[in-house]
């Protein structure tokens, strides 16, 4: 999933597979395997794999392209493996969110319309619990109220091969002092988003994901992303110099 991918259109197969992956993950809390995709779409193995490669390139998911079974590791806003953000529905575990930033957009997905989606997480500095209650893409409450999103990698280092390291760098912190302490722990300088800035940052994705069947592939342009983050009022001075 390199940066500045030239514009392209998803094939019909890729669109079908993407829709099924979203629907399945929302219903089951995990990604399907190749057989489950085949049973739902009727596509043979080679066409499913080709669709996965398109979706990976178009910033929809991360697939282990080195594996013979092509497991889906991430599909924004979900992760197939444990992350700091547990998603709770009706008081029960549903899935893991890909990262703190994406988790805020999760409740905007059509299958969750009108439902309270709880984000059960922790401060990445001290591991003390954090909890956000969201609905329809809005943050209803946060405990503690001072919760922020800390991002420890610049957009210039996002998606060089895939989004795994980018997602790993987006975490909740209890407040700015905890963010500073975390930066010393991991030897990285980062920037801070308020929850409202984070919501606005992911709102474009939230408005399109599952709402628009033919939503086009996304290409990451680091400088454009930086300008967009600055426009939100985020202090990005730690990413400059």
C-alpha positions in Angstrom: 0.0 0.0 0.0 2.5 2.6 -1.1 2.0 6.4 -1.1 0.7 8.4 -4.1 -0.8 5.5 -5.9 -2.1 6.7 -9.3 -5.8 6.9 -9.7 -7.6 3.7 -10.6 -11.1 2.1 -10.3 -12.0 -0.9 -8.3 -13.2 -3.9 -10.4 -16.7 -5.3 -9.9 -15.1 -8.2 -8.0 -13.3 -5.9 -5.6 -16.5 -3.9 -4.9 -18.4 -7.2 -4.2 -15.7 -8.5 -1.9 -15.4 -5.2 -0.1 -19.1 -5.0 0.6 -19.1 -8.6 1.9 -16.1 -8.0 4.1 -17.7 -5.0 5.7 -21.0 -6.8 6.2 -19.4 -9.9 7.6 -17.1 -8.1 10.0 -19.9 -6.0 11.3 -22.0 -9.1 11.9 -19.3 -11.5 13.2 -16.6 -9.3 14.6 -13.9 -11.0 12.6 -12.8 -11.3 9.0 -13.9 -14.3 6.8 -11.6 -16.8 5.3 -11.3 -17.5 1.6 -14.1 -20.2 1.7 -16.5 -17.9 3.4 -15.9 -15.2 0.8 -16.3 -17.8 -1.9 -19.6 -19.1 -0.5 -21.0 -15.5 -0.2 -19.8 -14.2 -3.6 -19.4 -17.3 -5.8 -16.0 -16.0 -6.8 -13.2 -18.6 -7.3 -10.0 -18.4 -5.3 -7.9 -16.5 -7.9 -10.5 -13.8 -8.4 -10.9 -13.3 -4.6 -7.1 -13.0 -4.3 -7.0 -10.4 -7.1 -9.8 -8.5 -5.4 -7.8 -8.5 -2.2 -4.8 -7.1 -3.9 -6.9 -4.2 -5.3 -8.4 -3.5 -2.0 -5.0 -3.5 -0.3 -3.6 -1.1 -2.8 -6.7 1.2 -2.5 -6.3 1.6 1.2 -9.3 -0.5 2.2 -7.6 -3.3 4.0 -4.3 -5.0 4.8 -3.9 -8.6 3.5 -1.0 -10.8 4.2 0.1 -11.1 0.6 2.9 -13.5 1.5 0.6 -16.1 2.9 -0.9 -18.8 0.7 -4.3 -18.3 2.4 -4.3 -14.5 2.2 -5.7 -13.6 5.7 -7.2 -10.1 6.1 -5.3 -8.5 9.0 -7.0 -5.1 9.0 -10.0 -3.6 7.4 -10.5 -0.1 8.5 -11.9 0.4 11.1 -11.3 -3.2 12.3 -8.4 -5.3 13.2 -8.2 -9.1 13.1 -5.8 -9.1 16.1 -5.7 -7.5 19.5 -5.2 -3.7 19.6 -5.6 -1.2 22.5 -9.2 -0.5 21.5 -11.9 -3.1 22.2 -15.3 -2.5 20.6 -18.4 -3.3 22.8 -21.9 -3.6 21.6 -24.7 -4.1 24.1 -22.1 -4.5 26.8 -20.4 -7.4 25.0 -17.1 -7.6 23.1 -17.7 -7.3 19.4 -14.2 -6.8 17.8 -11.0 -4.9 17.9 -10.7 -1.5 16.3 -7.8 -0.8 14.1 -6.6 2.2 16.1 -7.8 5.0 18.3 -8.4 7.3 15.4 -10.4 4.9 13.3 -12.4 3.7 16.3 -14.2 7.1 16.5 -15.7 6.6 13.0 -16.8 3.0 13.6 -20.3 3.8 15.0 -21.1 5.6 11.7 -21.2 2.4 9.8 -24.8 1.5 8.7 -25.1 -1.8 10.7 -24.5 0.2 13.8 -26.9 3.1 13.1 -28.6 4.4 16.2 -26.6 2.1 18.5 -24.3 3.0 21.3 -20.8 1.7 20.5 -18.4 1.7 23.5 -14.7 2.0 22.9 -13.0 0.2 25.8 -9.4 1.3 25.7 -6.5 2.6 27.9 -4.0 5.3 28.2 -1.0 4.1 26.1 1.3 5.7 28.7 0.2 4.2 32.0 -2.3 1.6 30.8 -5.1 3.1 33.0 -8.6 2.4 31.5 -10.3 4.9 29.1 -13.8 4.6 27.8 -15.6 6.4 25.0 -19.3 6.1 24.2 -20.1 6.8 20.6 -23.2 6.8 18.4 -23.6 7.6 14.7 -20.1 8.8 14.4 -20.3 11.2 17.4 -18.6 10.9 20.7 -21.2 11.1 23.4 -18.9 10.9 26.4 -15.3 10.1 27.3 -13.8 8.9 30.6 -11.6 10.7 31.5 -13.0 13.8 29.8 -9.4 14.9 29.1 -8.8 12.0 26.7 -6.8 12.8 23.6 -5.6 10.9 20.5 -1.8 10.9 20.2 -0.1 10.2 16.8 3.6 9.4 17.0 4.3 9.1 13.2 4.2 11.8 10.6 2.0 11.2 7.5 5.3 11.1 5.6 5.8 7.7 7.2 2.3 6.4 6.7 1.5 3.6 4.3 5.1 3.1 3.1 4.2 -0.6 2.7 1.0 -1.0 4.6 -1.0 0.8 7.4 0.1 -1.5 10.3 2.8 0.9 11.7 0.6 3.9 11.1 -2.3 2.4 13.1 0.1 1.3 15.8 1.1 4.9 16.3 -2.4 6.3 16.9 -3.4 5.8 20.5 -5.5 7.3 23.3 -3.8 9.2 26.1 -5.4 10.5 29.3 -4.1 14.0 28.7 -1.2 16.0 27.3 1.1 15.2 30.2 0.6 11.5 29.7 1.3 12.0 26.0 4.6 13.6 26.8 5.5 10.7 29.1 4.6 8.2 26.4 6.9 10.0 24.0 9.8 9.5 26.3 8.9 5.9 26.7 9.0 5.1 23.0 11.6 7.8 22.0 9.2 9.5 19.5 7.7 13.0 19.2 4.1 13.1 18.2 1.1 15.4 17.9 -2.2 15.5 19.8 -5.8 15.6 18.4 -8.7 16.5 20.6 -11.6 14.0 20.2 -13.5 16.5 18.1 -10.4 17.0 15.8 -10.1 13.3 15.5 -13.8 13.0 14.6 -13.5 15.6 11.9 -10.3 14.0 10.6 -12.0 10.6 10.0 -15.4 12.1 9.0 -14.8 11.8 5.2 -14.2 8.1 5.6 -17.1 7.7 7.9 -19.5 9.3 5.5 -18.5 7.0 2.6 -17.7 3.6 4.2 -20.6 1.2 3.5 -22.8 4.2 2.5 -21.4 4.4 -1.0 -21.0 1.1 -2.7 -18.6 2.4 -5.5 -16.5 4.6 -3.2 -13.2 5.1 -5.1 -9.8 3.9 -4.0 -7.9 6.2 -1.7 -4.3 7.3 -2.4 -2.2 8.8 0.4 -0.5 12.1 -0.3 1.5 13.0 2.8 1.7 16.7 2.2 -2.0 17.0 1.5 -2.8 15.0 4.7 -0.5 17.3 6.7 -2.2 20.4 5.3 -5.6 18.9 6.2 -4.4 18.1 9.8 -3.1 21.7 10.2 -6.5 23.0 8.9 -8.1 21.2 11.9 -6.1 23.3 14.3 -3.7 20.5 15.3 -0.2 21.6 16.3 2.1 19.7 13.9 5.3 21.5 14.8 6.8 18.2 16.0 6.5 16.9 12.5 8.4 19.9 11.0 12.0 21.1 11.1 
